[in-house]
Amino acid sequence: MTKTECATEPTEDDDRDDSHLDDVEVGAGCTEIWEHLAEKRDE
């Protein structure tokens, strides 16, 4: 994956916990997601 690509939407086959992204706004881009994750990591 390159810097400009984001992960694709999960499929039904994906069995993972995405709860750490619950506070991310719909339509957020890669930068917003990385910032959100960095803030959570600092907590």
mmCIF entry with sequence, helices, sheets and N, C-alpha, C, O atoms, coordinates in Angstrom:
data_MODEL
# 
_entry.id   MODEL 
# 
_entity.id                         1 
_entity.type                       polymer 
_entity.pdbx_number_of_molecules   1 
# 
_entity_poly.entity_id                      1 
_entity_poly.type                           'polypeptide(L)' 
_entity_poly.nstd_linkage                   no 
_entity_poly.nstd_monomer                   no 
_entity_poly.pdbx_seq_one_letter_code       MTKTECATEPTEDDDRDDSHLDDVEVGAGCTEIWEHLAEKRDE 
_entity_poly.pdbx_seq_one_letter_code_can   MTKTECATEPTEDDDRDDSHLDDVEVGAGCTEIWEHLAEKRDE 
_entity_poly.pdbx_strand_id                 A 
# 
loop_
_entity_poly_seq.entity_id 
_entity_poly_seq.num 
_entity_poly_seq.mon_id 
_entity_poly_seq.hetero 
1 1  MET n 
1 2  THR n 
1 3  LYS n 
1 4  THR n 
1 5  GLU n 
1 6  CYS n 
1 7  ALA n 
1 8  THR n 
1 9  GLU n 
1 10 PRO n 
1 11 THR n 
1 12 GLU n 
1 13 ASP n 
1 14 ASP n 
1 15 ASP n 
1 16 ARG n 
1 17 ASP n 
1 18 ASP n 
1 19 SER n 
1 20 HIS n 
1 21 LEU n 
1 22 ASP n 
1 23 ASP n 
1 24 VAL n 
1 25 GLU n 
1 26 VAL n 
1 27 GLY n 
1 28 ALA n 
1 29 GLY n 
1 30 CYS n 
1 31 THR n 
1 32 GLU n 
1 33 ILE n 
1 34 TRP n 
1 35 GLU n 
1 36 HIS n 
1 37 LEU n 
1 38 ALA n 
1 39 GLU n 
1 40 LYS n 
1 41 ARG n 
1 42 ASP n 
1 43 GLU n 
# 
_struct_asym.id          A 
_struct_asym.entity_id   1 
# 
loop_
_struct_conf.conf_type_id 
_struct_conf.id 
_struct_conf.pdbx_PDB_helix_id 
_struct_conf.beg_label_comp_id 
_struct_conf.beg_label_asym_id 
_struct_conf.beg_label_seq_id 
_struct_conf.pdbx_beg_PDB_ins_code 
_struct_conf.end_label_comp_id 
_struct_conf.end_label_asym_id 
_struct_conf.end_label_seq_id 
_struct_conf.pdbx_end_PDB_ins_code 
_struct_conf.beg_auth_comp_id 
_struct_conf.beg_auth_asym_id 
_struct_conf.beg_auth_seq_id 
_struct_conf.end_auth_comp_id 
_struct_conf.end_auth_asym_id 
_struct_conf.end_auth_seq_id 
_struct_conf.pdbx_PDB_helix_class 
_struct_conf.details 
_struct_conf.pdbx_PDB_helix_length 
HELX_P HELX_P1 AA1 SER A 19 ? LEU A 21 ? SER A 19 LEU A 21 5 ? 3  
HELX_P HELX_P2 AA2 CYS A 30 ? ASP A 42 ? CYS A 30 ASP A 42 1 ? 13 
# 
_struct_conf_type.id          HELX_P 
_struct_conf_type.criteria    ? 
_struct_conf_type.reference   ? 
# 
loop_
_atom_site.group_PDB 
_atom_site.id 
_atom_site.type_symbol 
_atom_site.label_atom_id 
_atom_site.label_alt_id 
_atom_site.label_comp_id 
_atom_site.label_asym_id 
_atom_site.label_entity_id 
_atom_site.label_seq_id 
_atom_site.pdbx_PDB_ins_code 
_atom_site.Cartn_x 
_atom_site.Cartn_y 
_atom_site.Cartn_z 
_atom_site.occupancy 
_atom_site.B_iso_or_equiv 
_atom_site.pdbx_formal_charge 
_atom_site.auth_seq_id 
_atom_site.auth_comp_id 
_atom_site.auth_asym_id 
_atom_site.auth_atom_id 
_atom_site.pdbx_PDB_model_num 
ATOM 1   N N  . MET A 1 1  ? 0.856   -1.179  0.000  1.00 0.00 ? 1  MET A N  1 
ATOM 2   C CA . MET A 1 1  ? 0.000   0.000   0.000  1.00 0.00 ? 1  MET A CA 1 
ATOM 3   C C  . MET A 1 1  ? 0.898   1.238   0.000  1.00 0.00 ? 1  MET A C  1 
ATOM 4   O O  . MET A 1 1  ? 1.852   1.310   0.775  1.00 0.00 ? 1  MET A O  1 
ATOM 5   N N  . THR A 1 2  ? 0.605   2.193   -0.847 1.00 0.00 ? 2  THR A N  1 
ATOM 6   C CA . THR A 1 2  ? 1.396   3.412   -0.915 1.00 0.00 ? 2  THR A CA 1 
ATOM 7   C C  . THR A 1 2  ? 0.854   4.442   0.060  1.00 0.00 ? 2  THR A C  1 
ATOM 8   O O  . THR A 1 2  ? -0.198  4.245   0.667  1.00 0.00 ? 2  THR A O  1 
ATOM 9   N N  . LYS A 1 3  ? 1.584   5.547   0.206  1.00 0.00 ? 3  LYS A N  1 
ATOM 10  C CA . LYS A 1 3  ? 1.178   6.607   1.135  1.00 0.00 ? 3  LYS A CA 1 
ATOM 11  C C  . LYS A 1 3  ? -0.185  7.190   0.786  1.00 0.00 ? 3  LYS A C  1 
ATOM 12  O O  . LYS A 1 3  ? -0.909  7.633   1.678  1.00 0.00 ? 3  LYS A O  1 
ATOM 13  N N  . THR A 1 4  ? -0.547  7.199   -0.491 1.00 0.00 ? 4  THR A N  1 
ATOM 14  C CA . THR A 1 4  ? -1.795  7.847   -0.899 1.00 0.00 ? 4  THR A CA 1 
ATOM 15  C C  . THR A 1 4  ? -2.985  6.903   -0.895 1.00 0.00 ? 4  THR A C  1 
ATOM 16  O O  . THR A 1 4  ? -4.111  7.334   -1.146 1.00 0.00 ? 4  THR A O  1 
ATOM 17  N N  . GLU A 1 5  ? -2.759  5.616   -0.613 1.00 0.00 ? 5  GLU A N  1 
ATOM 18  C CA . GLU A 1 5  ? -3.860  4.667   -0.593 1.00 0.00 ? 5  GLU A CA 1 
ATOM 19  C C  . GLU A 1 5  ? -4.353  4.436   0.829  1.00 0.00 ? 5  GLU A C  1 
ATOM 20  O O  . GLU A 1 5  ? -3.575  4.479   1.783  1.00 0.00 ? 5  GLU A O  1 
ATOM 21  N N  . CYS A 1 6  ? -5.633  4.195   0.959  1.00 0.00 ? 6  CYS A N  1 
ATOM 22  C CA . CYS A 1 6  ? -6.228  3.835   2.244  1.00 0.00 ? 6  CYS A CA 1 
ATOM 23  C C  . CYS A 1 6  ? -6.673  2.387   2.160  1.00 0.00 ? 6  CYS A C  1 
ATOM 24  O O  . CYS A 1 6  ? -6.817  1.831   1.072  1.00 0.00 ? 6  CYS A O  1 
ATOM 25  N N  . ALA A 1 7  ? -6.884  1.796   3.293  1.00 0.00 ? 7  ALA A N  1 
ATOM 26  C CA . ALA A 1 7  ? -7.380  0.425   3.321  1.00 0.00 ? 7  ALA A CA 1 
ATOM 27  C C  . ALA A 1 7  ? -8.774  0.389   2.714  1.00 0.00 ? 7  ALA A C  1 
ATOM 28  O O  . ALA A 1 7  ? -9.513  1.372   2.783  1.00 0.00 ? 7  ALA A O  1 
ATOM 29  N N  . THR A 1 8  ? -9.129  -0.735  2.124  1.00 0.00 ? 8  THR A N  1 
ATOM 30  C CA . THR A 1 8  ? -10.449 -0.889  1.529  1.00 0.00 ? 8  THR A CA 1 
ATOM 31  C C  . THR A 1 8  ? -11.473 -1.195  2.604  1.00 0.00 ? 8  THR A C  1 
ATOM 32  O O  . THR A 1 8  ? -11.125 -1.501  3.745  1.00 0.00 ? 8  THR A O  1 
ATOM 33  N N  . GLU A 1 9  ? -12.718 -1.109  2.233  1.00 0.00 ? 9  GLU A N  1 
ATOM 34  C CA . GLU A 1 9  ? -13.807 -1.433  3.151  1.00 0.00 ? 9  GLU A CA 1 
ATOM 35  C C  . GLU A 1 9  ? -13.701 -2.897  3.556  1.00 0.00 ? 9  GLU A C  1 
ATOM 36  O O  . GLU A 1 9  ? -13.374 -3.742  2.723  1.00 0.00 ? 9  GLU A O  1 
ATOM 37  N N  . PRO A 1 10 ? -13.971 -3.212  4.814  1.00 0.00 ? 10 PRO A N  1 
ATOM 38  C CA . PRO A 1 10 ? -13.933 -4.609  5.239  1.00 0.00 ? 10 PRO A CA 1 
ATOM 39  C C  . PRO A 1 10 ? -15.046 -5.415  4.574  1.00 0.00 ? 10 PRO A C  1 
ATOM 40  O O  . PRO A 1 10 ? -16.104 -4.875  4.254  1.00 0.00 ? 10 PRO A O  1 
ATOM 41  N N  . THR A 1 11 ? -14.810 -6.668  4.376  1.00 0.00 ? 11 THR A N  1 
ATOM 42  C CA . THR A 1 11 ? -15.824 -7.557  3.823  1.00 0.00 ? 11 THR A CA 1 
ATOM 43  C C  . THR A 1 11 ? -16.421 -8.382  4.949  1.00 0.00 ? 11 THR A C  1 
ATOM 44  O O  . THR A 1 11 ? -15.952 -8.329  6.086  1.00 0.00 ? 11 THR A O  1 
ATOM 45  N N  . GLU A 1 12 ? -17.453 -9.140  4.627  1.00 0.00 ? 12 GLU A N  1 
ATOM 46  C CA . GLU A 1 12 ? -18.089 -9.985  5.644  1.00 0.00 ? 12 GLU A CA 1 
ATOM 47  C C  . GLU A 1 12 ? -17.111 -11.014 6.196  1.00 0.00 ? 12 GLU A C  1 
ATOM 48  O O  . GLU A 1 12 ? -17.269 -11.483 7.323  1.00 0.00 ? 12 GLU A O  1 
ATOM 49  N N  . ASP A 1 13 ? -16.104 -11.364 5.407  1.00 0.00 ? 13 ASP A N  1 
ATOM 50  C CA . ASP A 1 13 ? -15.131 -12.368 5.828  1.00 0.00 ? 13 ASP A CA 1 
ATOM 51  C C  . ASP A 1 13 ? -14.137 -11.827 6.849  1.00 0.00 ? 13 ASP A C  1 
ATOM 52  O O  . ASP A 1 13 ? -13.474 -12.603 7.537  1.00 0.00 ? 13 ASP A O  1 
ATOM 53  N N  . ASP A 1 14 ? -14.027 -10.510 6.955  1.00 0.00 ? 14 ASP A N  1 
ATOM 54  C CA . ASP A 1 14 ? -13.090 -9.921  7.906  1.00 0.00 ? 14 ASP A CA 1 
ATOM 55  C C  . ASP A 1 14 ? -13.644 -10.051 9.320  1.00 0.00 ? 14 ASP A C  1 
ATOM 56  O O  . ASP A 1 14 ? -14.765 -9.626  9.599  1.00 0.00 ? 14 ASP A O  1 
ATOM 57  N N  . ASP A 1 15 ? -12.857 -10.636 10.200 1.00 0.00 ? 15 ASP A N  1 
ATOM 58  C CA . ASP A 1 15 ? -13.273 -10.806 11.590 1.00 0.00 ? 15 ASP A CA 1 
ATOM 59  C C  . ASP A 1 15 ? -12.288 -10.037 12.448 1.00 0.00 ? 15 ASP A C  1 
ATOM 60  O O  . ASP A 1 15 ? -11.334 -10.609 12.975 1.00 0.00 ? 15 ASP A O  1 
ATOM 61  N N  . ARG A 1 16 ? -12.520 -8.731  12.589 1.00 0.00 ? 16 ARG A N  1 
ATOM 62  C CA . ARG A 1 16 ? -11.599 -7.904  13.350 1.00 0.00 ? 16 ARG A CA 1 
ATOM 63  C C  . ARG A 1 16 ? -12.390 -6.882  14.169 1.00 0.00 ? 16 ARG A C  1 
ATOM 64  O O  . ARG A 1 16 ? -13.542 -6.564  13.872 1.00 0.00 ? 16 ARG A O  1 
ATOM 65  N N  . ASP A 1 17 ? -11.736 -6.392  15.190 1.00 0.00 ? 17 ASP A N  1 
ATOM 66  C CA . ASP A 1 17 ? -12.344 -5.408  16.078 1.00 0.00 ? 17 ASP A CA 1 
ATOM 67  C C  . ASP A 1 17 ? -11.997 -4.010  15.587 1.00 0.00 ? 17 ASP A C  1 
ATOM 68  O O  . ASP A 1 17 ? -10.846 -3.586  15.688 1.00 0.00 ? 17 ASP A O  1 
ATOM 69  N N  . ASP A 1 18 ? -12.977 -3.296  15.060 1.00 0.00 ? 18 ASP A N  1 
ATOM 70  C CA . ASP A 1 18 ? -12.774 -1.936  14.563 1.00 0.00 ? 18 ASP A CA 1 
ATOM 71  C C  . ASP A 1 18 ? -13.284 -0.880  15.546 1.00 0.00 ? 18 ASP A C  1 
ATOM 72  O O  . ASP A 1 18 ? -13.463 0.279   15.172 1.00 0.00 ? 18 ASP A O  1 
ATOM 73  N N  . SER A 1 19 ? -13.516 -1.276  16.795 1.00 0.00 ? 19 SER A N  1 
ATOM 74  C CA . SER A 1 19 ? -14.104 -0.352  17.770 1.00 0.00 ? 19 SER A CA 1 
ATOM 75  C C  . SER A 1 19 ? -13.219 0.866   18.015 1.00 0.00 ? 19 SER A C  1 
ATOM 76  O O  . SER A 1 19 ? -13.720 1.910   18.435 1.00 0.00 ? 19 SER A O  1 
ATOM 77  N N  . HIS A 1 20 ? -11.918 0.757   17.764 1.00 0.00 ? 20 HIS A N  1 
ATOM 78  C CA . HIS A 1 20 ? -11.021 1.897   17.954 1.00 0.00 ? 20 HIS A CA 1 
ATOM 79  C C  . HIS A 1 20 ? -11.280 2.999   16.927 1.00 0.00 ? 20 HIS A C  1 
ATOM 80  O O  . HIS A 1 20 ? -10.715 4.088   17.031 1.00 0.00 ? 20 HIS A O  1 
ATOM 81  N N  . LEU A 1 21 ? -12.125 2.722   15.940 1.00 0.00 ? 21 LEU A N  1 
ATOM 82  C CA . LEU A 1 21 ? -12.461 3.719   14.922 1.00 0.00 ? 21 LEU A CA 1 
ATOM 83  C C  . LEU A 1 21 ? -13.876 4.273   15.082 1.00 0.00 ? 21 LEU A C  1 
ATOM 84  O O  . LEU A 1 21 ? -14.355 5.015   14.224 1.00 0.00 ? 21 LEU A O  1 
ATOM 85  N N  . ASP A 1 22 ? -14.542 3.915   16.174 1.00 0.00 ? 22 ASP A N  1 
ATOM 86  C CA . ASP A 1 22 ? -15.924 4.348   16.377 1.00 0.00 ? 22 ASP A CA 1 
ATOM 87  C C  . ASP A 1 22 ? -16.086 5.863   16.377 1.00 0.00 ? 22 ASP A C  1 
ATOM 88  O O  . ASP A 1 22 ? -17.120 6.367   15.939 1.00 0.00 ? 22 ASP A O  1 
ATOM 89  N N  . ASP A 1 23 ? -15.095 6.597   16.855 1.00 0.00 ? 23 ASP A N  1 
ATOM 90  C CA . ASP A 1 23 ? -15.194 8.058   16.947 1.00 0.00 ? 23 ASP A CA 1 
ATOM 91  C C  . ASP A 1 23 ? -14.753 8.776   15.680 1.00 0.00 ? 23 ASP A C  1 
ATOM 92  O O  . ASP A 1 23 ? -14.795 10.005  15.633 1.00 0.00 ? 23 ASP A O  1 
ATOM 93  N N  . VAL A 1 24 ? -14.334 8.049   14.656 1.00 0.00 ? 24 VAL A N  1 
ATOM 94  C CA . VAL A 1 24 ? -13.905 8.664   13.400 1.00 0.00 ? 24 VAL A CA 1 
ATOM 95  C C  . VAL A 1 24 ? -15.137 9.010   12.579 1.00 0.00 ? 24 VAL A C  1 
ATOM 96  O O  . VAL A 1 24 ? -16.039 8.188   12.422 1.00 0.00 ? 24 VAL A O  1 
ATOM 97  N N  . GLU A 1 25 ? -15.170 10.235  12.056 1.00 0.00 ? 25 GLU A N  1 
ATOM 98  C CA . GLU A 1 25 ? -16.328 10.671  11.285 1.00 0.00 ? 25 GLU A CA 1 
ATOM 99  C C  . GLU A 1 25 ? -16.422 9.924   9.962  1.00 0.00 ? 25 GLU A C  1 
ATOM 100 O O  . GLU A 1 25 ? -15.406 9.567   9.366  1.00 0.00 ? 25 GLU A O  1 
ATOM 101 N N  . VAL A 1 26 ? -17.643 9.693   9.511  1.00 0.00 ? 26 VAL A N  1 
ATOM 102 C CA . VAL A 1 26 ? -17.874 9.070   8.222  1.00 0.00 ? 26 VAL A CA 1 
ATOM 103 C C  . VAL A 1 26 ? -17.287 9.976   7.148  1.00 0.00 ? 26 VAL A C  1 
ATOM 104 O O  . VAL A 1 26 ? -17.512 11.186  7.165  1.00 0.00 ? 26 VAL A O  1 
ATOM 105 N N  . GLY A 1 27 ? -16.550 9.410   6.233  1.00 0.00 ? 27 GLY A N  1 
ATOM 106 C CA . GLY A 1 27 ? -15.940 10.186  5.165  1.00 0.00 ? 27 GLY A CA 1 
ATOM 107 C C  . GLY A 1 27 ? -14.561 10.714  5.500  1.00 0.00 ? 27 GLY A C  1 
ATOM 108 O O  . GLY A 1 27 ? -13.952 11.404  4.682  1.00 0.00 ? 27 GLY A O  1 
ATOM 109 N N  . ALA A 1 28 ? -14.049 10.402  6.695  1.00 0.00 ? 28 ALA A N  1 
ATOM 110 C CA . ALA A 1 28 ? -12.715 10.861  7.080  1.00 0.00 ? 28 ALA A CA 1 
ATOM 111 C C  . ALA A 1 28 ? -11.673 10.221  6.170  1.00 0.00 ? 28 ALA A C  1 
ATOM 112 O O  . ALA A 1 28 ? -11.811 9.071   5.752  1.00 0.00 ? 28 ALA A O  1 
ATOM 113 N N  . GLY A 1 29 ? -10.640 10.982  5.877  1.00 0.00 ? 29 GLY A N  1 
ATOM 114 C CA . GLY A 1 29 ? -9.562  10.477  5.042  1.00 0.00 ? 29 GLY A CA 1 
ATOM 115 C C  . GLY A 1 29 ? -8.470  9.853   5.882  1.00 0.00 ? 29 GLY A C  1 
ATOM 116 O O  . GLY A 1 29 ? -8.553  9.794   7.109  1.00 0.00 ? 29 GLY A O  1 
ATOM 117 N N  . CYS A 1 30 ? -7.447  9.392   5.191  1.00 0.00 ? 30 CYS A N  1 
ATOM 118 C CA . CYS A 1 30 ? -6.328  8.723   5.858  1.00 0.00 ? 30 CYS A CA 1 
ATOM 119 C C  . CYS A 1 30 ? -5.695  9.600   6.938  1.00 0.00 ? 30 CYS A C  1 
ATOM 120 O O  . CYS A 1 30 ? -5.393  9.117   8.029  1.00 0.00 ? 30 CYS A O  1 
ATOM 121 N N  . THR A 1 31 ? -5.496  10.872  6.643  1.00 0.00 ? 31 THR A N  1 
ATOM 122 C CA . THR A 1 31 ? -4.848  11.766  7.602  1.00 0.00 ? 31 THR A CA 1 
ATOM 123 C C  . THR A 1 31 ? -5.663  11.887  8.879  1.00 0.00 ? 31 THR A C  1 
ATOM 124 O O  . THR A 1 31 ? -5.111  11.826  9.978  1.00 0.00 ? 31 THR A O  1 
ATOM 125 N N  . GLU A 1 32 ? -6.964  12.055  8.742  1.00 0.00 ? 32 GLU A N  1 
ATOM 126 C CA . GLU A 1 32 ? -7.824  12.169  9.919  1.00 0.00 ? 32 GLU A CA 1 
ATOM 127 C C  . GLU A 1 32 ? -7.812  10.881  10.738 1.00 0.00 ? 32 GLU A C  1 
ATOM 128 O O  . GLU A 1 32 ? -7.830  10.921  11.968 1.00 0.00 ? 32 GLU A O  1 
ATOM 129 N N  . ILE A 1 33 ? -7.782  9.759   10.063 1.00 0.00 ? 33 ILE A N  1 
ATOM 130 C CA . ILE A 1 33 ? -7.753  8.482   10.781 1.00 0.00 ? 33 ILE A CA 1 
ATOM 131 C C  . ILE A 1 33 ? -6.436  8.329   11.530 1.00 0.00 ? 33 ILE A C  1 
ATOM 132 O O  . ILE A 1 33 ? -6.438  7.915   12.690 1.00 0.00 ? 33 ILE A O  1 
ATOM 133 N N  . TRP A 1 34 ? -5.303  8.656   10.891 1.00 0.00 ? 34 TRP A N  1 
ATOM 134 C CA . TRP A 1 34 ? -4.004  8.574   11.555 1.00 0.00 ? 34 TRP A CA 1 
ATOM 135 C C  . TRP A 1 34 ? -3.949  9.515   12.756 1.00 0.00 ? 34 TRP A C  1 
ATOM 136 O O  . TRP A 1 34 ? -3.416  9.144   13.801 1.00 0.00 ? 34 TRP A O  1 
ATOM 137 N N  . GLU A 1 35 ? -4.493  10.731  12.623 1.00 0.00 ? 35 GLU A N  1 
ATOM 138 C CA . GLU A 1 35 ? -4.509  11.678  13.740 1.00 0.00 ? 35 GLU A CA 1 
ATOM 139 C C  . GLU A 1 35 ? -5.341  11.123  14.890 1.00 0.00 ? 35 GLU A C  1 
ATOM 140 O O  . GLU A 1 35 ? -4.945  11.226  16.051 1.00 0.00 ? 35 GLU A O  1 
ATOM 141 N N  . HIS A 1 36 ? -6.483  10.542  14.574 1.00 0.00 ? 36 HIS A N  1 
ATOM 142 C CA . HIS A 1 36 ? -7.350  9.960   15.603 1.00 0.00 ? 36 HIS A CA 1 
ATOM 143 C C  . HIS A 1 36 ? -6.619  8.851   16.346 1.00 0.00 ? 36 HIS A C  1 
ATOM 144 O O  . HIS A 1 36 ? -6.652  8.796   17.575 1.00 0.00 ? 36 HIS A O  1 
ATOM 145 N N  . LEU A 1 37 ? -5.958  7.967   15.602 1.00 0.00 ? 37 LEU A N  1 
ATOM 146 C CA . LEU A 1 37 ? -5.235  6.867   16.228 1.00 0.00 ? 37 LEU A CA 1 
ATOM 147 C C  . LEU A 1 37 ? -4.078  7.376   17.082 1.00 0.00 ? 37 LEU A C  1 
ATOM 148 O O  . LEU A 1 37 ? -3.805  6.827   18.149 1.00 0.00 ? 37 LEU A O  1 
ATOM 149 N N  . ALA A 1 38 ? -3.401  8.420   16.618 1.00 0.00 ? 38 ALA A N  1 
ATOM 150 C CA . ALA A 1 38 ? -2.283  8.990   17.386 1.00 0.00 ? 38 ALA A CA 1 
ATOM 151 C C  . ALA A 1 38 ? -2.790  9.596   18.696 1.00 0.00 ? 38 ALA A C  1 
ATOM 152 O O  . ALA A 1 38 ? -2.148  9.445   19.736 1.00 0.00 ? 38 ALA A O  1 
ATOM 153 N N  . GLU A 1 39 ? -3.924  10.270  18.655 1.00 0.00 ? 39 GLU A N  1 
ATOM 154 C CA . GLU A 1 39 ? -4.511  10.847  19.871 1.00 0.00 ? 39 GLU A CA 1 
ATOM 155 C C  . GLU A 1 39 ? -4.867  9.748   20.869 1.00 0.00 ? 39 GLU A C  1 
ATOM 156 O O  . GLU A 1 39 ? -4.609  9.885   22.065 1.00 0.00 ? 39 GLU A O  1 
ATOM 157 N N  . LYS A 1 40 ? -5.458  8.658   20.379 1.00 0.00 ? 40 LYS A N  1 
ATOM 158 C CA . LYS A 1 40 ? -5.827  7.544   21.251 1.00 0.00 ? 40 LYS A CA 1 
ATOM 159 C C  . LYS A 1 40 ? -4.586  6.918   21.876 1.00 0.00 ? 40 LYS A C  1 
ATOM 160 O O  . LYS A 1 40 ? -4.608  6.517   23.040 1.00 0.00 ? 40 LYS A O  1 
ATOM 161 N N  . ARG A 1 41 ? -3.507  6.834   21.107 1.00 0.00 ? 41 ARG A N  1 
ATOM 162 C CA . ARG A 1 41 ? -2.261  6.241   21.585 1.00 0.00 ? 41 ARG A CA 1 
ATOM 163 C C  . ARG A 1 41 ? -1.675  7.097   22.705 1.00 0.00 ? 41 ARG A C  1 
ATOM 164 O O  . ARG A 1 41 ? -1.100  6.566   23.655 1.00 0.00 ? 41 ARG A O  1 
ATOM 165 N N  . ASP A 1 42 ? -1.817  8.420   22.600 1.00 0.00 ? 42 ASP A N  1 
ATOM 166 C CA . ASP A 1 42 ? -1.288  9.335   23.612 1.00 0.00 ? 42 ASP A CA 1 
ATOM 167 C C  . ASP A 1 42 ? -2.044  9.235   24.930 1.00 0.00 ? 42 ASP A C  1 
ATOM 168 O O  . ASP A 1 42 ? -1.496  9.564   25.982 1.00 0.00 ? 42 ASP A O  1 
ATOM 169 N N  . GLU A 1 43 ? -3.288  8.789   24.888 1.00 0.00 ? 43 GLU A N  1 
ATOM 170 C CA . GLU A 1 43 ? -4.133  8.715   26.090 1.00 0.00 ? 43 GLU A CA 1 
ATOM 171 C C  . GLU A 1 43 ? -3.715  7.638   27.003 1.00 0.00 ? 43 GLU A C  1 
ATOM 172 O O  . GLU A 1 43 ? -4.325  7.448   28.055 1.00 0.00 ? 43 GLU A O  1 
# 
